[in-house]
């Protein structure tokens, strides 16, 4: 059966799930859902090459809900039968919200566990009984150590955004958690990239997994126009104010480098008459959710975010993304601008580039295999030109970064080989689909700045923003 003829019915989902999906507004399954759901329903372990935006949550969530709903829970207080490990609290909330929507007609309890929120409400939820636990590794360990989270009834384990969890240094915690989950279980691992560490994790903890892969949906849309303004670091904020004032009706997502920087930027924008909200890792969960809701509902026009805080968030399509600072990691550029130009809409990605960031720009252009047109704005000309051969500062002038494969933080990034070991590839390079960077690698030589970047993606490194 071809992908087009697949429906949720033909995938073998139960009437209760079909009804909820119809109410959610999903009419046809996405490619990752078509590929993954039958394997997962059949009880196989699964390695999914997909990232946020592809519909991966339903790809693992629907089979999981179906499985748990068919079984009678063991007697006594309900202990989690499914554990979903996620890197961030935002993703935990998002996954849990999705599962609750899909499982609307099932009697299954979903609860979240993450840091930055009070322990007691989480303990109370665990005590009340949980079927599905969506958790960030660190806080889950706390609850395990205090005896509140018991994982001996887990039948299905999901590692969501596994590459990102590893990037964030969660591997030791994940291993400790896995040691406490029954060996007899189904394991589903989703990751945008499959580097050595992920392959090792899969080999160690999975049983003969089926492999499915879809191209990232945050490929660079042809409809995005990439532009850059050369400007001195010290003048970036003024230029941003100028640009935001000119585009006074558009919703804009502004990316900054550090938590502190984002905070200051949001405050300064507000002082300039441009009310903004900020999300980053130093904000409490409630603050982050509030800011995000304000932005999503259109009540806030400007959202200032760090990469990690914004990753995985279901932010609506936007006309404009501004990079106040260039990302230290070229792939983050793709994630950032993936918020604009969706579904054929036109979008604009605008980067403010200081002379110190020339090397970072070169890194992005290399990955895109395209040049980004750069100009200056009258009155904001930089004191010296932006040169692409500028060395990349060790710490990028910002927070710490991890190297792919757990290298030392702050090491130089300029030497990455495009399409090298960072390319998303399934273990053993078997399985369905094609490496999601194939399109990117097929293009040789520089191109102009409009789209044409294929599907670049690869390892990601994050600061804990
Ligand atoms: P995810 O990759 O799971 O974060 O999903 C990305 C977005 O796609 C979310 O807003 C989902 O609600 C939505 N979504 C997932 N599956 C479908 C589908 N089959 N049809 C329409 N929207 C979907």
Boltz pocket constraint, residues with backbone or C-beta under 6 A from the ligand:
constraints:
  - pocket:
      binder: B
      contacts: [[A, 25], [A, 26], [A, 27], [A, 28], [A, 29], [A, 30], [A, 33], [A, 51], [A, 52], [A, 53], [A, 54], [A, 55], [A, 56], [A, 57], [A, 58], [A, 312], [A, 314]]
      max_distance: 6.0
